[in-house]
Amino acid sequence: MTQTSRAVRIHAHGGPEQLVVDTVEVGDPGPGEIRIRHHAIGLNFIDVYQRTGLYPNPMPLALGMEGAGVIEAVGEGVTHLKVGDRAAYAAGKPGSYCDVRVMPAMNVCQLPDGISFETGAAMMLKGLTAQYLLKRCKPVEGLEKGDFVLFHAAAGGVGLIACQWAKALGLRLIGTAGSDEKCALAREHGAEFTINYRTEDFAARVKEITSGQGVKVVYDSVGKDTFDKSLDCLRPFGLMVSFGNASGPVAPFAPGILGPKGSIYVTRQTLFTHISSRERTQAMADDLFDVVGSGAVKIRIDQRFALTDVRKAHESLEARQTTGCTVLLP
Ligand SMILES: NC(=O)c1ccc[n+]([C@@H]2O[C@H](COP(=O)([O-])OP(=O)(O)OC[C@H]3O[C@@H](n4cnc5c(N)ncnc54)[C@H](OP(=O)(O)O)[C@@H]3O)[C@@H](O)[C@H]2O)c1
């Protein structure tokens, strides 16, 4: 059966004005695929990178990597989902800015009854990212309760989840954010210390807070503007986890600089390596569902936009006007 759906697509890379609502045909799922009807769609900064062409893709491109809804049809060989299931996903294949889509089932998980569609759509990509950052990106000397970590953009979507989860793990999280209000929000969500990196020298403040020792891990999604100084926040053998480029891509650097800074480690991570199998996706999602179900991590949705107002949503995200998560409603 073929049906139609609204799908927000771009036909050329560029600004938010490139986002247009098209009508597309949606067929039946093939082997290993499902068809899902969205009740809510997650907005993520990666959608901006794909729109601008920082992460290029063939055109036309339907955007969106995160969503939640009800399974309408199941293709051959899919055993973990059935028609009528509530489900949510973060997936490497863009296309969630729509009413209904066919997609690979691998990253789609059943959504527990206690978690709403909006929460599911808001938390999968950002929550699974916080999960792998805090649980799988460990410095060689380990990460124990009481250790200091630095998390940039701590009042954002990934940031507020990471603040709460780090606290639940007993880590002492120092969060940076772009205003005093955002800093207060990060503290309310578990950051022990915050730094307004628009007005303060964050590397100097980190040294002060840690009595000159530095932190064991820096989680840096801001990129160009924060990378160099972030290296100066690490203690010897510390780990720099670069996972985004909200301010622009990190400039090339010579590995030789890492020795004098304390034989530190640098890694660039992407969620899509971590969720490259069904088993790993489900194990990480189960961990996220547990921490959200227990109330230790609350998913804060501070912005809701109609799917057709997606341009405004992109403008707000890029202008640093959002906090927590943003969802689009079909
Ligand atoms: N590699 C991965 O696996 C992975 C997965 C998910 C997300 N990410 C990355 O994690 C970051 C957070 O994602 P998110 O969707 O939750 O977004 P977000 O944190 O809600 O929004 C991005 C934030 O970055 C900060 N920022 C600093 N400089 C900026 C600039 N020049 N322009 C725009 N924003 C700037 C802003 O906070 P302040 O105003 O407080 O500075 C802004 O609110 C993004 O960089 C994203 O690409 C990576």
The ligand as an SDF file (V2000), in Angstrom:
LIG
                    3D

 48 52  0  0  0  0  0  0  0  0999 V2000
   29.0030   12.8830   18.1690 N   0  0  0  0  0  0  0  0  0  0  0  0
   27.8610   12.4820   18.6680 C   0  0  0  0  0  0  0  0  0  0  0  0
   27.6420   11.3000   18.8890 O   0  0  0  0  0  0  0  0  0  0  0  0
   26.8110   13.4970   19.0000 C   0  0  0  0  0  0  0  0  0  0  0  0
   25.5170   13.0870   19.3050 C   0  0  0  0  0  0  0  0  0  0  0  0
   24.5880   14.0560   19.6960 C   0  0  0  0  0  0  0  0  0  0  0  0
   24.9550   15.3930   19.7510 C   0  0  0  0  0  0  0  0  0  0  0  0
   26.2210   15.7420   19.4010 N   0  0  0  0  0  0  0  0  0  0  0  0
   26.6530   17.1390   19.5070 C   0  0  0  0  0  0  0  0  0  0  0  0
   26.3860   17.5820   20.8070 O   0  0  0  0  0  0  0  0  0  0  0  0
   26.0540   18.9380   20.7960 C   0  0  0  0  0  0  0  0  0  0  0  0
   24.7530   19.1450   21.5100 C   0  0  0  0  0  0  0  0  0  0  0  0
   23.6870   18.6900   20.6930 O   0  0  0  0  0  0  0  0  0  0  0  0
   22.1990   19.1540   20.9980 P   0  0  0  0  0  0  0  0  0  0  0  0
   21.3980   18.6950   19.8360 O   0  0  0  0  0  0  0  0  0  0  0  0
   21.8320   18.7330   22.3730 O   0  0  0  0  0  0  0  0  0  0  0  0
   22.3070   20.7490   20.9000 O   0  0  0  0  0  0  0  0  0  0  0  0
   22.2530   21.8270   22.0950 P   0  0  0  0  0  0  0  0  0  0  0  0
   23.3200   21.5450   23.0840 O   0  0  0  0  0  0  0  0  0  0  0  0
   20.8720   21.9030   22.6060 O   0  0  0  0  0  0  0  0  0  0  0  0
   22.5890   23.1410   21.2980 O   0  0  0  0  0  0  0  0  0  0  0  0
   23.9190   23.4650   21.0100 C   0  0  0  0  0  0  0  0  0  0  0  0
   24.4950   24.4240   22.0560 C   0  0  0  0  0  0  0  0  0  0  0  0
   25.8580   24.6400   21.7300 O   0  0  0  0  0  0  0  0  0  0  0  0
   26.2530   25.8570   22.3020 C   0  0  0  0  0  0  0  0  0  0  0  0
   27.0700   26.6350   21.3800 N   0  0  0  0  0  0  0  0  0  0  0  0
   28.3010   27.0950   21.6410 C   0  0  0  0  0  0  0  0  0  0  0  0
   28.7650   27.8180   20.6210 N   0  0  0  0  0  0  0  0  0  0  0  0
   27.7960   27.8440   19.6870 C   0  0  0  0  0  0  0  0  0  0  0  0
   27.6740   28.4660   18.4130 C   0  0  0  0  0  0  0  0  0  0  0  0
   28.6660   29.2060   17.8790 N   0  0  0  0  0  0  0  0  0  0  0  0
   26.5300   28.2940   17.7220 N   0  0  0  0  0  0  0  0  0  0  0  0
   25.5370   27.5540   18.2160 C   0  0  0  0  0  0  0  0  0  0  0  0
   25.5880   26.9310   19.4300 N   0  0  0  0  0  0  0  0  0  0  0  0
   26.7130   27.0840   20.1560 C   0  0  0  0  0  0  0  0  0  0  0  0
   24.9740   26.6150   22.6920 C   0  0  0  0  0  0  0  0  0  0  0  0
   24.8640   26.6100   24.1110 O   0  0  0  0  0  0  0  0  0  0  0  0
   25.5020   27.8550   24.9600 P   0  0  0  0  0  0  0  0  0  0  0  0
   24.7380   29.0870   24.5450 O   0  0  0  0  0  0  0  0  0  0  0  0
   25.2600   27.4560   26.3570 O   0  0  0  0  0  0  0  0  0  0  0  0
   26.9320   27.9230   24.5800 O   0  0  0  0  0  0  0  0  0  0  0  0
   23.8640   25.8030   22.0520 C   0  0  0  0  0  0  0  0  0  0  0  0
   22.6680   25.8920   22.7790 O   0  0  0  0  0  0  0  0  0  0  0  0
   26.0600   19.3810   19.3280 C   0  0  0  0  0  0  0  0  0  0  0  0
   27.3110   19.9430   19.0210 O   0  0  0  0  0  0  0  0  0  0  0  0
   25.8760   18.0690   18.6090 C   0  0  0  0  0  0  0  0  0  0  0  0
   26.3990   18.0960   17.3180 O   0  0  0  0  0  0  0  0  0  0  0  0
   27.1370   14.8250   19.0160 C   0  0  0  0  0  0  0  0  0  0  0  0
  1  2  1  0
  2  3  2  0
  2  4  1  0
  4  5  1  0
  4 48  2  0
  5  6  2  0
  6  7  1  0
  7  8  2  0
  8  9  1  0
  8 48  1  0
  9 10  1  0
  9 46  1  0
 10 11  1  0
 11 12  1  0
 11 44  1  0
 12 13  1  0
 13 14  1  0
 14 15  2  0
 14 16  1  0
 14 17  1  0
 17 18  1  0
 18 19  2  0
 18 20  1  0
 18 21  1  0
 21 22  1  0
 22 23  1  0
 23 24  1  0
 23 42  1  0
 24 25  1  0
 25 26  1  0
 25 36  1  0
 26 27  1  0
 26 35  1  0
 27 28  2  0
 28 29  1  0
 29 30  1  0
 29 35  2  0
 30 31  1  0
 30 32  2  0
 32 33  1  0
 33 34  2  0
 34 35  1  0
 36 37  1  0
 36 42  1  0
 37 38  1  0
 38 39  2  0
 38 40  1  0
 38 41  1  0
 42 43  1  0
 44 45  1  0
 44 46  1  0
 46 47  1  0
M  CHG  2   8   1  16  -1
M  END
$$$$
